């Protein structure tokens, strides 16, 4: 199956569009913003993920677009906190993404697109790491909340 | 992946699991850079699950991003 990385990466532009905040002047982040301290854990049932960010007080944006293999959907969440501005989200494709050959192209494309956007704001890559797990986390974890 | 800008730092992580892609980012600017330690730690705590048990699990309210 030919991997259509470029076409699939349209949603990533949505995810990383926040990179455009750089190089546009100084922005003062208010100290009245909430902090990650004692923030608890945010859980997305649809996204099947959790992260140590506040359960409330975040933004939400549904993601949906057409890809060569069909409709792709997901969600994106945004937190503006004292410590940083965080986003977490997901999209579901119509083909398996995690196979090693396809994943390499996927990440290569992602890096190239991101660096292209960053270069316009005089950004530079300072580190990049990739990990391929023999067992995907999905096979061994589940979360239960009481 | 970590990108450095003149006025900030951008941290980007992507996870591929089967058909799903998850992405987590952190943007630090201004005073946030002087205390950048929590951001990578927060991202480290990202977890993806095959399924989430217990129907009583609360999902956060959905709100549109401000324009």
Backbone of each chain as ProteinMPNN parsed JSONL, in Angstrom:
{"seq_chain_A": "XXXXXXXXXXXXXXXXXXXXXXXXXXXXXXXXXXXXXXXXXXXXXXXXXXXXXXXXXXXXXXXXXXXXXXXXXXXXXXXXXXXXXXXXXXXXXXXXXXXXXXXXXXXXXXXXXXXXXXXXXXXXXXXXXXXXXXXXXXXXXXXXXX", "coords_chain_A": {"N_chain_A": [[0.849, -1.2, 0.0], [0.615, 2.089, -0.935], [1.957, 4.793, 0.778], [0.51, 7.734, 1.628], [1.822, 10.195, 2.556], [2.103, 13.01, 2.348], [-0.442, 13.917, 1.689], [-1.897, 13.031, 3.825], [-0.962, 14.582, 5.8], [-2.256, 16.944, 6.083], [-3.957, 17.488, 8.383], [-2.047, 17.834, 10.297], [-1.046, 20.287, 9.86], [-3.005, 21.812, 10.95], [-2.724, 21.112, 13.614], [-0.134, 22.029, 14.201], [-0.263, 24.641, 13.594], [-0.085, 26.434, 15.534], [2.492, 27.083, 15.778], [2.952, 29.384, 14.502], [2.843, 31.407, 16.264], [5.29, 32.234, 16.918], [7.878, 34.617, 16.31], [6.309, 36.813, 15.916], [6.351, 39.025, 17.476], [6.375, 39.989, 20.955], [4.567, 38.264, 23.39], [2.661, 38.647, 26.237], [2.125, 36.417, 28.727], [-0.444, 35.994, 30.892], [-0.23, 36.086, 34.43], [-2.404, 35.321, 35.712], [-3.354, 33.105, 34.583], [-4.269, 29.641, 34.809], [-2.37, 27.105, 36.593], [-0.234, 24.236, 36.067], [0.182, 22.937, 38.369], [-1.115, 20.681, 40.639], [-3.107, 20.062, 38.852], [-4.46, 17.827, 38.13], [-5.733, 15.162, 36.075], [-6.328, 15.074, 32.673], [-8.689, 13.403, 30.729], [-9.469, 12.01, 27.68], [-12.132, 10.46, 26.354], [-12.948, 9.79, 23.76], [-10.55, 10.127, 22.448], [-9.01, 8.331, 23.752], [-6.883, 8.864, 25.494], [-4.763, 10.176, 28.056], [-3.552, 12.942, 29.979], [-1.453, 14.961, 32.022], [-2.965, 17.439, 32.619], [-5.298, 20.161, 33.188], [-8.68, 19.112, 33.726], [-10.752, 20.728, 33.128], [-11.504, 23.931, 31.586], [-10.254, 24.154, 29.128], [-9.659, 24.569, 25.576], [-11.435, 23.402, 22.679], [-11.403, 21.659, 19.601], [-12.912, 20.168, 16.909], [-11.636, 17.878, 14.48], [-11.691, 17.269, 11.057], [-11.485, 15.944, 7.862], [-11.106, 15.242, 4.348], [-9.342, 12.511, 3.066], [-7.158, 10.705, 0.792], [-7.923, 8.124, 1.288], [-10.361, 8.246, 2.445], [-12.699, 9.664, 4.843], [-11.262, 11.46, 7.492], [-11.099, 11.825, 10.932], [-11.028, 13.548, 14.115], [-10.02, 14.963, 17.283], [-8.986, 17.999, 18.92], [-7.364, 19.526, 21.629], [-6.816, 22.388, 23.69], [-4.754, 24.08, 25.958], [-4.135, 26.948, 27.824], [-1.794, 27.819, 29.883], [0.025, 28.883, 32.837], [2.592, 27.841, 32.646], [3.014, 27.024, 30.028], [1.737, 26.82, 26.664], [-0.341, 24.312, 25.777], [-1.158, 21.673, 23.523], [-3.157, 18.878, 22.718], [-4.079, 16.1, 20.861], [-5.801, 14.037, 18.413], [-6.078, 12.066, 15.423], [-7.905, 9.79, 13.396], [-6.917, 7.637, 10.933], [-7.623, 5.977, 7.792], [-6.07, 3.876, 7.29], [-3.453, 1.701, 8.394], [-0.98, 3.214, 10.337], [1.302, 2.809, 11.801], [3.171, 1.003, 10.855], [6.551, 0.204, 10.208], [7.929, 1.147, 7.823], [6.1, 2.887, 6.648], [5.704, 4.604, 8.78], [8.179, 5.837, 9.0], [8.287, 7.416, 6.667], [6.164, 9.002, 7.246], [6.995, 10.422, 9.568], [9.236, 11.666, 8.512], [8.091, 13.348, 6.638], [6.533, 14.905, 8.306], [8.504, 16.2, 9.831], [9.832, 17.661, 7.824], [7.812, 19.375, 6.905], [7.259, 20.784, 9.221], [9.709, 22.011, 9.771], [9.906, 23.632, 7.569], [7.86, 25.438, 8.053], [8.837, 26.489, 10.416], [11.195, 27.721, 9.652], [10.444, 30.049, 8.46], [9.937, 31.623, 10.585], [12.362, 31.898, 11.617], [13.174, 29.724, 13.11], [14.86, 26.877, 14.555], [15.831, 23.46, 14.421], [16.48, 21.686, 17.323], [16.53, 19.259, 18.571], [15.712, 15.843, 17.91], [13.999, 12.848, 18.224], [13.312, 9.411, 17.69], [11.266, 6.641, 18.345], [10.665, 3.231, 18.059], [8.386, 0.991, 19.077], [8.248, -2.382, 20.131], [6.007, -3.492, 21.131], [2.95, -2.052, 20.978], [1.623, 0.59, 22.982], [-1.084, 0.282, 23.293], [-1.633, -2.362, 23.588], [-1.182, -3.153, 26.115], [-2.107, -1.493, 28.064], [-4.698, -0.044, 29.966], [-7.097, 2.278, 31.15], [-8.625, 3.0, 34.19], [-11.079, 4.768, 35.848], [-12.305, 5.92, 38.86]], "CA_chain_A": [[0.0, 0.0, 0.0], [1.405, 3.311, -1.001], [1.663, 5.676, 1.902], [0.31, 9.086, 1.104], [2.166, 11.028, 3.707], [1.854, 14.432, 2.123], [-1.866, 14.201, 1.731], [-2.415, 12.788, 5.163], [-0.455, 15.543, 6.76], [-3.059, 18.151, 6.182], [-4.389, 17.833, 9.733], [-0.93, 18.261, 11.127], [-0.935, 21.727, 9.718], [-3.917, 22.359, 11.957], [-2.117, 20.916, 14.926], [1.086, 22.797, 14.419], [-0.427, 26.024, 13.178], [0.261, 27.265, 16.679], [3.893, 27.483, 15.673], [2.988, 30.717, 13.941], [2.911, 32.413, 17.328], [6.668, 32.68, 17.037], [8.328, 35.613, 15.358], [5.284, 37.821, 15.687], [6.367, 39.96, 18.587], [6.33, 39.431, 22.292], [3.248, 38.09, 23.969], [2.703, 38.506, 27.688], [1.204, 35.426, 29.254], [-0.921, 36.493, 32.172], [0.002, 35.246, 35.599], [-3.695, 34.857, 36.21], [-3.672, 31.826, 33.957], [-4.109, 28.503, 35.738], [-1.085, 26.428, 36.597], [-0.303, 22.776, 35.989], [0.275, 22.394, 39.722], [-2.353, 20.074, 41.132], [-4.107, 20.189, 37.793], [-5.165, 16.574, 37.936], [-5.482, 14.458, 34.815], [-7.345, 15.201, 31.64], [-8.927, 12.15, 30.016], [-10.343, 12.08, 26.508], [-12.681, 9.133, 26.073], [-12.876, 9.545, 22.322], [-9.156, 10.036, 22.054], [-8.394, 7.246, 24.524], [-5.582, 9.273, 26.031], [-4.774, 11.015, 29.243], [-2.369, 13.787, 30.128], [-1.507, 15.658, 33.313], [-3.412, 18.809, 32.404], [-6.612, 20.326, 33.819], [-9.838, 18.5, 33.093], [-11.645, 21.804, 32.696], [-10.862, 25.18, 31.217], [-9.457, 24.016, 27.906], [-10.372, 24.747, 24.323], [-11.691, 22.168, 21.933], [-11.645, 21.833, 18.18], [-13.013, 18.904, 16.171], [-10.861, 17.825, 13.246], [-12.323, 16.417, 10.06], [-11.1, 16.298, 6.495], [-11.08, 14.127, 3.412], [-8.026, 12.042, 2.648], [-7.31, 9.803, -0.351], [-8.526, 6.852, 1.698], [-11.644, 8.464, 3.092], [-12.837, 10.722, 5.83], [-10.4, 11.361, 8.672], [-11.668, 12.661, 11.986], [-10.337, 13.551, 15.396], [-10.27, 16.09, 18.18], [-7.801, 18.684, 19.411], [-7.611, 20.277, 22.855], [-5.828, 23.447, 23.91], [-4.668, 24.647, 27.307], [-3.243, 28.093, 28.004], [-1.435, 27.771, 31.296], [1.176, 29.707, 33.211], [3.86, 27.212, 32.288], [3.134, 26.873, 28.578], [0.498, 26.577, 25.929], [-0.298, 22.906, 25.399], [-2.223, 21.079, 22.719], [-3.148, 17.41, 22.634], [-5.165, 15.694, 19.985], [-5.636, 12.804, 17.661], [-6.903, 11.814, 14.245], [-7.944, 8.393, 12.976], [-6.804, 7.461, 9.494], [-8.289, 4.78, 7.281], [-5.049, 2.878, 7.031], [-2.526, 1.549, 9.512], [0.095, 4.2, 10.234], [2.455, 2.525, 12.652], [4.159, 0.113, 10.261], [7.818, 0.914, 10.264], [8.267, 1.868, 6.599], [5.174, 4.005, 6.521], [5.933, 5.547, 9.869], [9.375, 6.627, 8.689], [7.892, 8.457, 5.714], [5.256, 9.889, 7.982], [7.768, 11.321, 10.411], [10.08, 12.502, 7.646], [7.243, 14.389, 6.072], [6.164, 15.806, 9.402], [9.665, 17.029, 10.161], [10.089, 18.605, 6.734], [6.773, 20.407, 6.912], [7.417, 21.608, 10.415], [10.908, 22.837, 9.622], [9.601, 24.658, 6.573], [7.098, 26.483, 8.745], [9.681, 27.112, 11.434], [12.239, 28.545, 9.049], [9.894, 31.372, 8.176], [9.995, 32.376, 11.842], [13.758, 31.786, 12.032], [13.314, 28.663, 14.097], [15.807, 25.83, 14.181], [15.651, 22.173, 15.096], [17.555, 21.461, 18.289], [16.6, 17.832, 18.894], [14.692, 14.981, 17.335], [14.173, 11.448, 18.602], [12.248, 8.51, 17.246], [11.266, 5.348, 19.031], [9.745, 2.232, 17.538], [8.13, 0.025, 20.132], [7.861, -3.706, 19.668], [4.612, -3.655, 21.526], [2.287, -0.761, 21.085], [1.038, 0.792, 24.314], [-2.489, -0.114, 23.321], [-1.772, -3.777, 23.861], [-0.898, -3.49, 27.499], [-2.607, -0.512, 29.01], [-6.033, 0.51, 29.958], [-7.241, 3.201, 32.273], [-9.883, 2.921, 34.902], [-11.242, 5.932, 36.718], [-13.418, 5.75, 39.792]], "C_chain_A": [[0.88, 1.244, 0.0], [0.978, 4.267, 0.099], [1.619, 7.112, 1.401], [0.578, 10.107, 2.206], [1.792, 12.489, 3.496], [0.378, 14.76, 2.26], [-2.408, 14.04, 3.148], [-2.024, 13.897, 6.121], [-1.199, 16.853, 6.816], [-3.487, 18.465, 7.613], [-3.245, 18.287, 10.613], [-0.712, 19.755, 11.012], [-1.853, 22.408, 10.725], [-3.29, 22.275, 13.333], [-0.984, 21.893, 15.173], [0.959, 24.242, 13.968], [-0.069, 26.979, 14.306], [1.706, 27.713, 16.628], [4.008, 28.902, 15.137], [3.001, 31.8, 15.017], [4.321, 32.942, 17.474], [6.988, 33.707, 15.951], [7.306, 36.688, 15.068], [5.217, 38.799, 16.862], [6.177, 39.256, 19.906], [4.897, 39.355, 22.795], [3.388, 37.887, 25.47], [1.659, 37.477, 28.111], [0.816, 35.832, 30.669], [-0.617, 35.516, 33.3], [-1.31, 34.769, 36.207], [-4.115, 33.546, 35.555], [-3.509, 30.708, 34.978], [-2.746, 27.848, 35.572], [-1.286, 24.917, 36.467], [-0.214, 22.134, 37.37], [-1.09, 21.904, 40.191], [-3.487, 20.123, 40.109], [-4.931, 18.92, 37.617], [-4.819, 15.959, 36.588], [-6.651, 14.664, 33.867], [-7.453, 13.859, 30.923], [-9.865, 12.419, 28.856], [-10.835, 10.674, 26.201], [-12.591, 8.816, 24.587], [-11.436, 9.337, 21.871], [-8.414, 8.889, 22.707], [-6.983, 7.639, 24.984], [-5.796, 10.079, 27.301], [-3.49, 11.815, 29.284], [-2.547, 14.605, 31.396], [-1.784, 17.142, 33.114], [-4.834, 18.936, 32.943], [-7.747, 19.709, 33.002], [-10.791, 19.561, 32.545], [-10.823, 23.012, 32.247], [-9.984, 25.106, 29.985], [-10.316, 24.321, 26.692], [-10.529, 23.421, 23.613], [-11.944, 22.49, 20.471], [-11.769, 20.472, 17.513], [-12.206, 18.998, 14.879], [-11.543, 16.87, 12.283], [-11.904, 16.881, 8.672], [-11.119, 15.044, 5.634], [-9.644, 13.787, 3.049], [-8.219, 11.116, 1.44], [-7.973, 8.48, 0.02], [-9.845, 7.037, 2.424], [-11.615, 9.573, 4.108], [-11.948, 10.448, 7.041], [-10.936, 12.329, 9.722], [-10.844, 12.568, 13.262], [-10.735, 14.762, 16.209], [-8.942, 16.716, 18.574], [-8.193, 19.53, 20.623], [-6.472, 21.263, 23.088], [-5.911, 23.956, 25.349], [-3.71, 25.835, 27.28], [-2.973, 28.211, 29.489], [-0.234, 28.67, 31.567], [2.473, 29.155, 32.641], [4.095, 27.127, 30.788], [1.745, 26.807, 27.959], [0.587, 25.157, 25.377], [-1.431, 22.585, 24.435], [-2.052, 19.57, 22.763], [-4.321, 17.005, 21.762], [-4.851, 14.425, 19.227], [-6.456, 12.874, 16.382], [-6.82, 10.325, 13.935], [-7.92, 8.327, 11.457], [-7.546, 6.196, 9.069], [-7.298, 3.7, 6.903], [-4.11, 2.832, 8.238], [-1.322, 2.467, 9.299], [1.39, 3.741, 10.877], [3.461, 1.558, 12.047], [5.444, 0.879, 9.999], [8.13, 1.73, 9.001], [7.365, 3.09, 6.422], [5.394, 5.054, 7.576], [7.149, 6.426, 9.587], [9.031, 7.761, 7.722], [7.013, 9.501, 6.394], [6.049, 10.909, 8.795], [8.696, 12.216, 9.598], [9.281, 13.672, 7.095], [6.861, 15.42, 7.123], [7.299, 16.743, 9.738], [9.9, 18.089, 9.088], [9.076, 19.741, 6.732], [6.944, 21.363, 8.084], [8.624, 22.539, 10.293], [10.686, 23.939, 8.592], [8.829, 25.802, 7.204], [7.992, 27.236, 9.733], [10.706, 28.065, 10.817], [11.729, 29.945, 8.739], [9.886, 32.25, 9.42], [11.392, 32.277, 12.453], [13.933, 30.786, 13.171], [14.296, 27.611, 13.617], [15.555, 24.587, 15.017], [16.799, 21.961, 16.071], [17.592, 20.017, 18.778], [15.453, 17.092, 18.236], [14.996, 13.539, 17.721], [13.002, 10.64, 18.066], [12.396, 7.176, 17.968], [10.244, 4.439, 18.363], [9.586, 1.145, 18.593], [7.738, -1.322, 19.521], [6.404, -3.981, 19.989], [3.997, -2.28, 21.681], [1.664, -0.616, 22.462], [-0.389, 0.268, 24.417], [-2.668, -1.57, 23.726], [-1.609, -4.095, 25.343], [-1.482, -2.52, 28.516], [-4.113, -0.311, 28.881], [-6.165, 1.368, 31.192], [-8.604, 2.992, 32.906], [-9.977, 4.081, 35.877], [-12.464, 5.728, 37.59], [-13.836, 7.094, 40.358]], "O_chain_A": [[1.767, 1.405, 0.838], [-0.21, 4.509, 0.314], [2.581, 7.62, 0.825], [-0.327, 10.776, 2.704], [1.223, 13.123, 4.386], [0.004, 15.759, 2.874], [-3.258, 14.806, 3.601], [-2.686, 14.117, 7.135], [-0.799, 17.771, 7.531], [-3.388, 19.62, 8.027], [-3.447, 19.038, 11.567], [-0.25, 20.404, 11.951], [-1.515, 23.453, 11.282], [-3.317, 23.229, 14.111], [-0.897, 22.506, 16.237], [1.94, 24.986, 13.957], [0.21, 28.157, 14.085], [2.103, 28.623, 17.355], [5.043, 29.549, 15.298], [3.154, 32.982, 14.706], [4.531, 33.989, 18.088], [6.449, 33.67, 14.845], [7.424, 37.403, 14.073], [4.153, 39.325, 17.189], [5.856, 38.069, 19.956], [4.119, 40.295, 22.63], [4.16, 37.038, 25.914], [0.463, 37.653, 27.878], [1.677, 35.99, 31.535], [-0.73, 34.3, 33.149], [-1.324, 33.923, 37.101], [-5.122, 32.951, 35.938], [-2.705, 30.816, 35.904], [-2.068, 28.016, 34.558], [-2.372, 24.396, 36.725], [-0.494, 20.946, 37.532], [-2.082, 22.63, 40.139], [-4.663, 20.214, 40.461], [-5.999, 18.957, 37.006], [-3.748, 16.206, 36.034], [-7.81, 14.452, 34.225], [-6.445, 13.255, 30.556], [-10.939, 12.993, 29.038], [-10.05, 9.801, 25.831], [-12.206, 7.713, 24.2], [-11.146, 8.487, 21.029], [-7.324, 8.515, 22.274], [-6.034, 6.863, 24.879], [-6.885, 10.589, 27.564], [-2.475, 11.426, 28.705], [-3.672, 14.906, 31.793], [-0.94, 17.99, 33.406], [-5.511, 17.926, 33.135], [-7.768, 19.775, 31.773], [-11.545, 19.305, 31.606], [-9.62, 23.099, 32.495], [-9.068, 25.912, 29.821], [-11.545, 24.329, 26.77], [-9.84, 22.447, 23.914], [-12.615, 23.469, 20.145], [-10.819, 19.69, 17.545], [-12.109, 20.062, 14.267], [-11.929, 15.768, 12.673], [-11.965, 18.069, 8.356], [-11.145, 13.924, 6.146], [-8.835, 14.67, 2.763], [-9.356, 10.781, 1.108], [-8.522, 7.795, -0.843], [-10.392, 6.075, 2.965], [-10.643, 10.32, 4.222], [-11.899, 9.326, 7.544], [-11.191, 13.498, 9.436], [-10.069, 11.632, 13.457], [-11.667, 15.489, 15.864], [-7.903, 16.054, 18.565], [-9.243, 20.172, 20.625], [-5.322, 21.007, 22.731], [-6.992, 24.221, 25.875], [-2.596, 25.727, 26.766], [-3.829, 28.653, 30.256], [0.428, 29.15, 30.646], [3.344, 29.909, 32.207], [5.238, 27.154, 30.33], [0.73, 26.748, 28.652], [1.489, 24.842, 24.6], [-2.52, 23.153, 24.521], [-0.935, 19.058, 22.835], [-5.429, 17.519, 21.918], [-3.786, 13.826, 19.379], [-7.408, 13.647, 16.279], [-5.799, 9.682, 14.179], [-8.785, 8.885, 10.782], [-8.036, 5.441, 9.91], [-7.661, 2.714, 6.262], [-3.994, 3.796, 8.994], [-0.726, 2.491, 8.222], [2.464, 4.235, 10.532], [4.505, 1.306, 12.65], [5.423, 2.049, 9.618], [8.55, 2.883, 9.103], [7.828, 4.181, 6.087], [5.286, 6.251, 7.311], [7.147, 7.617, 9.899], [9.425, 8.91, 7.925], [7.116, 10.702, 6.143], [5.798, 12.112, 8.714], [8.918, 13.376, 9.946], [9.731, 14.818, 7.089], [6.862, 16.625, 6.875], [7.091, 17.944, 9.911], [10.137, 19.258, 9.393], [9.43, 20.91, 6.579], [6.795, 22.578, 7.951], [8.558, 23.71, 10.668], [11.213, 25.043, 8.727], [9.093, 26.975, 6.937], [7.908, 28.457, 9.863], [11.038, 29.095, 11.405], [12.493, 30.91, 8.755], [9.833, 33.476, 9.322], [11.586, 32.536, 13.641], [14.742, 30.989, 14.077], [14.536, 27.471, 12.417], [15.122, 24.664, 16.167], [17.965, 22.047, 15.686], [18.597, 19.592, 19.349], [14.37, 17.64, 18.033], [16.123, 13.07, 17.561], [11.868, 11.114, 17.998], [13.499, 6.666, 18.167], [9.101, 4.834, 18.133], [10.549, 0.467, 18.95], [7.002, -1.39, 18.537], [5.679, -4.615, 19.222], [4.492, -1.449, 22.443], [1.221, -1.604, 23.048], [-0.841, -0.137, 25.488], [-3.75, -1.963, 24.162], [-1.883, -5.219, 25.764], [-1.347, -2.734, 29.72], [-4.687, -0.406, 27.797], [-5.429, 1.199, 32.163], [-9.608, 2.827, 32.214], [-9.047, 4.336, 36.641], [-13.541, 5.397, 37.092], [-14.762, 7.163, 41.166]]}, "seq_chain_B": "XXXXXXXXXXXXXXXXXXXXXXXXXXXXXXXXXXXXXXXXXXXXXXXXXXXXXXXXXXXXXXXXXXX", "coords_chain_B": {"N_chain_B": [[10.399, 16.069, 19.031], [12.121, 19.102, 19.046], [11.995, 22.543, 18.741], [13.707, 25.589, 18.409], [13.166, 29.015, 18.843], [13.689, 32.535, 18.308], [12.192, 33.822, 20.174], [11.07, 31.867, 21.724], [10.119, 28.432, 22.496], [9.349, 25.34, 20.992], [7.818, 22.333, 21.448], [7.232, 19.171, 20.2], [5.44, 16.213, 19.933], [4.708, 13.105, 18.465], [2.625, 10.31, 18.189], [2.151, 7.145, 16.824], [-0.255, 4.753, 16.555], [-1.501, 1.931, 15.384], [-4.203, 2.803, 13.444], [-4.318, 5.305, 14.373], [-3.206, 8.618, 15.028], [-1.618, 10.469, 17.46], [-0.971, 13.654, 18.803], [1.019, 15.821, 20.673], [1.751, 18.987, 21.879], [3.843, 21.659, 23.082], [4.179, 25.052, 23.786], [6.38, 27.538, 24.615], [6.907, 30.766, 25.768], [8.456, 33.943, 26.393], [8.383, 34.715, 29.8], [7.863, 32.134, 30.489], [9.92, 30.592, 29.583], [11.936, 30.773, 31.411], [11.235, 29.06, 33.332], [11.097, 26.362, 32.352], [10.968, 23.731, 32.974], [8.582, 22.196, 33.754], [7.096, 21.676, 31.391], [8.168, 19.661, 29.471], [7.92, 17.508, 31.204], [5.183, 17.316, 31.578], [4.378, 16.542, 29.044], [5.609, 14.116, 28.93], [3.92, 12.663, 30.478], [1.851, 11.948, 28.945], [-0.502, 9.55, 27.937], [-1.604, 6.771, 26.069], [-4.399, 4.694, 25.419], [-5.759, 1.432, 24.921], [-8.391, 0.949, 25.577], [-10.809, 2.654, 27.563], [-11.905, 2.146, 30.709], [-14.822, 1.903, 32.78], [-17.753, 3.441, 32.858], [-18.399, 5.676, 34.216], [-16.474, 7.491, 33.994], [-15.535, 10.791, 33.626], [-15.865, 12.975, 30.953], [-14.306, 15.84, 29.675], [-15.902, 19.035, 29.297], [-16.869, 20.172, 26.093], [-15.502, 22.737, 24.318], [-15.326, 25.353, 22.012], [-12.352, 26.538, 20.434], [-11.078, 29.744, 21.22], [-11.367, 32.445, 18.926]], "CA_chain_B": [[11.069, 17.088, 18.241], [12.153, 20.369, 19.765], [12.423, 23.647, 17.885], [14.027, 26.802, 19.151], [12.942, 30.283, 18.144], [14.289, 33.674, 19.013], [11.332, 34.237, 21.283], [10.36, 30.773, 22.377], [10.465, 27.021, 22.316], [8.22, 24.538, 20.532], [8.056, 20.906, 21.655], [6.222, 18.45, 19.435], [5.558, 14.751, 19.968], [3.679, 12.401, 17.698], [2.551, 8.874, 18.461], [1.364, 6.389, 15.857], [-0.71, 3.464, 17.071], [-2.455, 1.389, 14.417], [-4.701, 3.823, 12.519], [-4.445, 6.571, 15.101], [-2.069, 9.482, 15.291], [-1.798, 11.413, 18.546], [0.05, 14.687, 18.802], [1.058, 16.674, 21.857], [2.715, 20.072, 21.695], [3.969, 22.688, 24.12], [4.797, 26.293, 23.319], [6.839, 28.366, 25.723], [7.36, 32.082, 25.343], [8.671, 34.939, 27.434], [8.738, 34.268, 31.146], [7.715, 30.678, 30.594], [11.202, 29.958, 29.263], [12.789, 30.748, 32.599], [10.804, 27.926, 34.151], [10.642, 25.452, 31.301], [11.039, 22.34, 33.418], [7.353, 21.402, 33.8], [6.478, 21.351, 30.1], [8.501, 18.309, 28.995], [7.38, 16.534, 32.148], [3.762, 17.158, 31.274], [4.259, 15.766, 27.805], [6.003, 12.741, 29.265], [2.807, 11.986, 31.149], [0.809, 11.591, 27.975], [-0.72, 8.098, 27.859], [-2.625, 6.332, 25.122], [-4.961, 3.453, 25.918], [-6.595, 0.641, 24.025], [-9.764, 1.253, 25.943], [-10.965, 3.31, 28.854], [-12.951, 1.438, 31.425], [-15.696, 2.593, 33.72], [-18.615, 4.395, 32.179], [-18.549, 6.885, 35.008], [-15.374, 8.399, 33.72], [-16.061, 12.053, 33.121], [-15.137, 13.633, 29.868], [-14.376, 17.284, 29.851], [-16.849, 19.732, 28.438], [-16.268, 20.56, 24.828], [-15.669, 24.146, 24.018], [-14.587, 25.786, 20.838], [-11.201, 27.381, 20.673], [-11.364, 31.154, 20.96], [-10.792, 32.949, 17.672]], "C_chain_B": [[10.99, 18.415, 18.989], [12.714, 21.445, 18.837], [12.637, 24.885, 18.728], [13.813, 28.021, 18.268], [13.579, 31.403, 18.956], [13.481, 34.041, 20.25], [10.609, 33.079, 21.951], [10.855, 29.392, 22.005], [9.21, 26.25, 21.936], [8.598, 23.066, 20.673], [6.912, 20.143, 21.011], [6.465, 16.948, 19.544], [4.389, 14.135, 19.221], [3.778, 10.916, 18.014], [1.67, 8.231, 17.386], [1.026, 5.039, 16.461], [-1.818, 2.973, 16.145], [-2.906, 2.496, 13.454], [-4.711, 5.222, 13.144], [-3.121, 7.312, 15.227], [-2.441, 10.433, 16.425], [-0.665, 12.426, 18.501], [-0.094, 15.548, 20.051], [2.109, 17.75, 21.621], [2.734, 20.976, 22.922], [4.693, 23.879, 23.512], [5.133, 27.14, 24.527], [7.366, 29.676, 25.176], [7.602, 32.949, 26.57], [9.097, 34.341, 28.763], [8.644, 32.762, 31.312], [9.043, 29.966, 30.346], [12.112, 29.854, 30.48], [12.419, 29.618, 33.548], [10.238, 26.846, 33.234], [10.55, 24.007, 31.757], [9.712, 21.588, 33.368], [6.855, 20.925, 32.441], [6.872, 19.974, 29.564], [7.963, 17.214, 29.908], [5.914, 16.26, 31.904], [3.59, 16.275, 30.043], [4.646, 14.31, 28.052], [4.85, 11.95, 29.862], [1.642, 11.703, 30.208], [0.727, 10.065, 27.891], [-1.831, 7.802, 26.865], [-3.095, 4.944, 25.539], [-5.777, 2.746, 24.853], [-8.068, 0.898, 24.31], [-9.777, 1.914, 27.311], [-12.155, 2.678, 29.547], [-13.719, 2.381, 32.332], [-16.493, 3.701, 33.032], [-18.792, 5.683, 32.963], [-17.429, 7.888, 34.79], [-15.919, 9.664, 33.073], [-15.213, 12.576, 31.975], [-15.323, 15.131, 30.019], [-15.4, 17.885, 28.906], [-16.141, 20.199, 27.18], [-16.552, 22.039, 24.571], [-14.796, 24.507, 22.829], [-13.386, 26.63, 21.245], [-11.585, 28.838, 20.412], [-10.689, 31.609, 19.669], [-10.132, 34.297, 17.91]], "O_chain_B": [[9.936, 18.798, 19.497], [13.771, 21.273, 18.231], [11.862, 25.189, 19.635], [14.222, 28.053, 17.108], [13.949, 31.234, 20.117], [14.028, 34.513, 21.246], [9.634, 33.292, 22.672], [11.853, 29.218, 21.307], [8.137, 26.481, 22.494], [9.58, 22.61, 20.088], [5.745, 20.446, 21.259], [7.568, 16.47, 19.278], [3.246, 14.58, 19.33], [4.867, 10.347, 18.095], [0.582, 8.722, 17.084], [1.916, 4.274, 16.834], [-2.92, 3.521, 16.122], [-2.085, 3.061, 12.731], [-5.078, 6.199, 12.49], [-2.073, 6.724, 15.494], [-3.461, 11.119, 16.357], [0.474, 12.078, 18.19], [-1.197, 15.946, 20.427], [3.23, 17.451, 21.209], [1.772, 21.043, 23.688], [5.695, 23.724, 22.813], [4.273, 27.424, 25.36], [8.169, 29.698, 24.243], [7.032, 32.72, 27.637], [10.047, 33.562, 28.837], [9.287, 32.189, 32.191], [9.261, 28.862, 30.845], [12.952, 28.959, 30.567], [13.183, 29.265, 34.446], [9.069, 26.47, 33.327], [10.098, 23.146, 31.001], [9.707, 20.424, 32.968], [6.244, 19.859, 32.357], [5.99, 19.184, 29.229], [7.596, 16.132, 29.449], [5.453, 15.123, 32.007], [2.752, 15.374, 30.021], [4.08, 13.394, 27.455], [4.808, 10.724, 29.767], [0.575, 11.268, 30.641], [1.744, 9.38, 27.788], [-2.855, 8.484, 26.824], [-2.291, 4.112, 25.962], [-6.401, 3.376, 23.999], [-8.88, 1.043, 23.396], [-8.855, 1.743, 28.109], [-13.271, 2.68, 29.027], [-13.298, 3.506, 32.601], [-15.958, 4.752, 32.68], [-19.285, 6.675, 32.426], [-17.445, 8.991, 35.336], [-16.668, 9.607, 32.098], [-13.984, 12.603, 32.05], [-16.377, 15.608, 30.441], [-15.718, 17.32, 27.859], [-14.967, 20.571, 27.206], [-17.694, 22.498, 24.61], [-13.676, 24.018, 22.68], [-13.404, 27.334, 22.255], [-12.336, 29.124, 19.481], [-9.568, 31.198, 19.366], [-9.588, 34.892, 16.98]]}, "name": "protein", "num_of_chains": 2, "seq": "XXXXXXXXXXXXXXXXXXXXXXXXXXXXXXXXXXXXXXXXXXXXXXXXXXXXXXXXXXXXXXXXXXXXXXXXXXXXXXXXXXXXXXXXXXXXXXXXXXXXXXXXXXXXXXXXXXXXXXXXXXXXXXXXXXXXXXXXXXXXXXXXXXXXXXXXXXXXXXXXXXXXXXXXXXXXXXXXXXXXXXXXXXXXXXXXXXXXXXXXXXXXXXXXXXXXX"}
